[in-house]
Amino acid sequence: MFSHNKRLQYTVHVSMPNPGLANLMLEQFGGPQGELAAACRYFTQAIAEDDPGRKDMLFDIATEELSHLEVIGNLVCMLNKGAKGRLAEGVDEQGDLYRSITGAGNDSHLTQVLYGGGAPLVNSAGVPWTAAYVDTIGEPTADLRSNIAAEARAKIVYERLINLTEDPGVKDALTFLMTREVAHQKSFEKALYSIEPNFPPGKLPGDPRFTSVYFRMSKGEADLKGPWNEGPDWDFVPMTQDSAPVDGRTGWASVELPEGDAELVRAMATRTQSRTDIDPTTGAELGAGVTPPPAAKKK
């Protein structure tokens, strides 16, 4: 059960409208790293979670992300407020109105005209929000790692938005939102490492023949090594075009078919086999005026 408090979680004050900045802010409203994606991600995880502590945490953070959605949405609307009025009432001449909403080369005219200066569920390029942004898989040791990465990506986007504005009120609100991404990362990390064991994700162990092997698949300059591919935990294996399959077998794909299916596959292969004794003339060649060669006799 939800209830709504009309006051924002964090106060928003915008010193001056800026439609271009509002358009960029939509990245955190309806974008892949945005607050709605985060809220839906954690909410779906919470519903399926069996551990009462993690369930409570996920519901709390999911609900806070909706509060953040409200904060960023209000920022978008406040930054759009002046242009919204001019656009709705048509008080400017056509050229002046267009310049006012496309100033500094921004493309905010798209959201101004299509959405009336509101906060649509699109990203800064106008791409609609999609549930594909919600990457829950139903395994806590995988989902918590994904959550940590999602909060890190969102923090980086907020940093970039902060660097784009001199408005002290906007910077203040964005700094709060950015900081909460850090707090959520900490909660998710604590929850992940409270599961023992938590690596590898899931239940099944990896094949011990390959879990500590690093395959050098890219060849060129000198091999750079570090703790990710050298040391007592790693077996460093250079791979070349002549390397044998790592399982020690042929490396060819095969399937055992029932005899009836095998006959049909052979018939299809025969029917669709390419001839190597002809050089057919293509439409492109005919268009270029190439004279077709005499037809070859089929063998």
C-alpha positions in Angstrom: 0.0 0.0 0.0 1.3 3.4 -1.0 0.5 6.9 0.2 1.8 10.2 -1.2 3.2 13.1 0.7 2.8 16.3 -1.4 6.1 17.7 -0.2 9.2 16.6 -2.0 11.9 14.5 -0.3 14.3 17.3 -1.1 13.5 20.9 -1.8 13.8 22.1 -5.4 14.6 25.7 -6.3 15.5 26.8 -9.8 17.0 30.3 -10.2 16.2 30.6 -13.9 14.4 28.6 -16.6 16.6 26.6 -18.9 14.8 24.4 -21.4 18.0 22.9 -22.8 19.1 21.8 -19.3 15.6 20.4 -18.7 15.9 18.3 -21.7 19.2 16.8 -20.5 17.6 16.2 -17.1 15.2 13.8 -18.7 18.0 11.3 -18.9 17.4 10.7 -15.2 13.6 10.7 -15.5 13.0 8.3 -18.4 16.4 7.1 -19.3 18.1 3.7 -18.8 20.0 5.0 -15.7 17.1 7.0 -14.5 15.0 6.9 -11.3 11.9 5.1 -12.8 14.1 2.3 -14.1 15.7 2.0 -10.7 12.4 2.0 -8.8 10.9 -0.7 -11.1 14.1 -2.7 -10.9 14.2 -2.8 -7.1 10.4 -3.1 -6.7 10.3 -6.3 -8.9 13.2 -7.7 -7.0 11.5 -7.0 -3.6 8.3 -8.7 -4.6 10.2 -11.9 -5.4 12.6 -11.7 -2.5 12.3 -14.4 0.2 14.8 -13.0 2.6 12.9 -10.5 4.9 15.8 -8.2 5.4 16.6 -7.8 1.7 12.9 -7.6 0.9 12.5 -4.6 3.3 15.6 -2.9 2.0 14.5 -3.3 -1.7 11.1 -1.9 -1.0 12.6 1.0 0.9 15.0 1.9 -1.8 12.5 1.3 -4.6 10.1 3.8 -2.9 12.9 6.3 -2.4 13.7 6.1 -6.1 10.1 7.1 -6.8 10.7 10.1 -4.5 13.8 10.9 -6.6 11.7 10.6 -9.8 9.4 13.2 -8.3 12.4 15.5 -7.5 14.0 15.2 -11.0 10.5 15.6 -12.6 10.0 18.8 -10.7 13.4 20.1 -11.8 12.5 19.4 -15.4 9.2 21.2 -15.1 10.7 24.2 -13.2 13.4 24.6 -15.8 10.8 24.5 -18.6 8.3 26.8 -16.8 9.0 30.1 -18.7 9.1 28.5 -22.1 6.0 26.5 -21.4 4.0 29.7 -20.8 5.4 31.4 -23.9 4.7 28.4 -26.0 1.2 27.8 -24.6 0.1 31.4 -24.9 1.9 32.3 -28.1 3.0 35.7 -26.8 6.2 35.8 -28.9 6.7 36.2 -32.6 7.4 32.9 -34.3 11.1 33.5 -34.8 11.6 34.8 -31.2 9.6 31.9 -29.7 11.7 29.3 -31.7 14.9 30.9 -30.7 13.9 30.9 -27.0 13.4 27.2 -26.9 16.3 26.2 -29.1 18.9 28.5 -27.5 22.5 27.4 -27.2 21.9 24.7 -29.8 19.8 22.5 -27.6 17.0 20.4 -29.0 14.5 21.0 -26.3 11.9 22.1 -28.8 11.1 18.4 -29.2 9.9 18.1 -25.6 8.5 21.6 -25.5 6.2 21.0 -28.5 5.4 17.4 -28.0 4.9 17.5 -24.2 4.2 21.1 -23.4 7.2 21.6 -21.2 6.3 18.7 -18.9 8.3 15.8 -17.8 7.7 12.9 -20.3 9.0 9.4 -19.7 11.7 9.7 -22.4 15.4 10.1 -22.2 17.3 13.3 -23.3 17.2 12.1 -26.9 13.4 11.6 -26.8 13.5 7.8 -26.8 10.5 6.5 -24.8 11.1 4.6 -21.5 11.0 0.9 -21.8 10.7 -2.0 -19.4 13.9 -3.4 -21.1 15.8 -1.1 -18.7 14.7 -3.4 -15.8 17.3 -6.1 -15.7 16.1 -8.2 -12.8 16.9 -11.9 -13.1 15.6 -13.3 -9.8 18.9 -14.4 -8.2 20.1 -12.1 -5.4 23.8 -12.6 -5.9 23.4 -11.5 -9.5 20.7 -8.8 -9.0 22.6 -7.1 -6.2 25.7 -6.8 -8.4 23.6 -5.3 -11.1 22.1 -2.9 -8.6 25.5 -1.7 -7.5 26.5 -1.1 -11.1 23.2 0.7 -11.9 23.7 3.1 -8.9 27.3 3.7 -10.1 26.1 4.6 -13.6 23.4 6.9 -12.2 25.9 8.7 -10.0 28.1 9.3 -13.1 25.2 10.8 -15.0 24.4 13.1 -12.1 28.0 14.2 -11.9 27.8 15.1 -15.6 24.6 17.0 -15.1 26.0 18.9 -12.2 28.9 20.0 -14.4 26.5 21.5 -16.9 24.8 24.0 -14.7 25.8 27.0 -12.6 22.3 27.3 -11.0 23.0 26.8 -7.2 19.5 25.3 -6.5 19.8 22.8 -9.3 23.3 21.8 -8.3 22.1 21.4 -4.7 19.2 19.1 -5.7 21.4 17.1 -8.1 24.1 16.7 -5.5 21.5 15.2 -3.1 20.3 12.8 -5.7 23.9 11.8 -6.6 24.8 11.3 -3.0 21.8 8.9 -2.4 23.2 6.8 -5.3 26.3 6.3 -3.1 24.2 5.4 -0.1 22.3 2.8 -2.1 25.5 1.3 -3.4 26.7 0.8 0.2 23.4 -0.9 1.1 23.5 -3.2 -1.8 27.1 -4.1 -1.2 26.5 -4.9 2.4 23.5 -7.1 1.4 25.6 -8.9 -1.2 28.5 -9.7 1.1 26.0 -10.8 3.8 25.3 -13.8 1.6 28.0 -16.5 2.1 29.1 -17.7 -0.4 28.1 -15.1 -2.9 30.6 -15.9 -5.7 30.1 -17.2 -8.3 26.5 -16.0 -8.6 23.9 -18.7 -8.3 24.3 -22.2 -6.9 26.3 -24.3 -9.4 30.1 -24.1 -9.3 32.1 -23.5 -12.5 34.0 -26.2 -14.3 37.4 -26.2 -12.4 39.3 -26.7 -15.6 38.4 -23.1 -16.7 37.4 -21.0 -13.7 41.0 -19.8 -13.2 42.1 -19.6 -16.8 42.7 -16.3 -18.6 42.6 -16.7 -22.4 44.7 -14.0 -24.2 42.4 -13.6 -27.2 43.7 -10.3 -28.6 47.1 -10.2 -30.2 49.1 -7.1 -31.0 51.3 -5.0 -28.7 52.9 -6.4 -25.6 50.6 -8.2 -23.3 49.6 -6.1 -20.3 49.3 -8.0 -17.1 47.8 -7.3 -13.7 45.9 -9.0 -11.0 43.0 -9.7 -13.5 45.2 -12.1 -15.5 48.4 -13.0 -13.6 49.5 -14.4 -10.3 48.8 -17.6 -8.4 45.1 -17.4 -9.1 45.5 -17.4 -12.9 46.7 -19.7 -15.6 47.6 -17.3 -18.5 46.9 -19.0 -21.9 47.8 -17.2 -25.1 45.4 -18.1 -27.9 46.3 -18.1 -31.6 44.7 -19.0 -34.9 46.4 -22.4 -34.6 45.3 -23.1 -31.0 43.4 -26.3 -30.5 39.9 -26.2 -28.9 40.3 -25.7 -25.1 38.3 -28.9 -24.4 40.8 -31.0 -26.2 38.2 -32.3 -28.8 37.6 -31.5 -32.5 36.0 -28.1 -32.1 33.3 -29.0 -34.7 29.6 -28.8 -34.0 27.6 -32.0 -34.4 24.2 -33.4 -33.7 22.7 -36.9 -33.7 19.5 -37.0 -35.7 16.8 -39.6 -36.1 17.2 -41.3 -39.5 14.1 -39.7 -40.9 15.3 -36.2 -40.0 18.8 -37.0 -41.3 17.4 -38.0 -44.7 15.5 -34.7 -44.9 18.5 -32.7 -44.0 20.6 -34.5 -46.7 17.9 -33.8 -49.2 17.7 -30.1 -48.4 21.5 -29.8 -48.6 21.5 -31.4 -52.0 18.7 -29.2 -53.3 20.3 -26.0 -52.1 23.9 -26.8 -52.9 25.8 -24.0 -54.7 27.3 -24.8 -58.2 31.0 -24.0 -58.6 31.1 -24.6 -62.3 29.2 -21.4 -63.3 29.7 -17.6 -63.1 26.2 -16.3 -63.1 25.5 -12.7 -64.3 24.0 -10.5 -61.7 21.4 -7.8 -62.0 24.1 -5.2 -61.1 26.2 -6.4 -64.0 23.3 -6.3 -66.5 22.6 -2.8 -65.4 26.2 -1.8 -66.1 25.9 -3.2 -69.6 27.9 -6.4 -69.0 27.2 -9.1 -71.7 26.2 -12.4 -70.1 28.6 -15.3 -70.9 27.2 -18.3 -72.7 25.2 -20.6 -70.4 27.2 -23.4 -69.0 25.9 -26.9 -69.3 24.7 -28.3 -66.0 26.7 -31.3 -64.9 
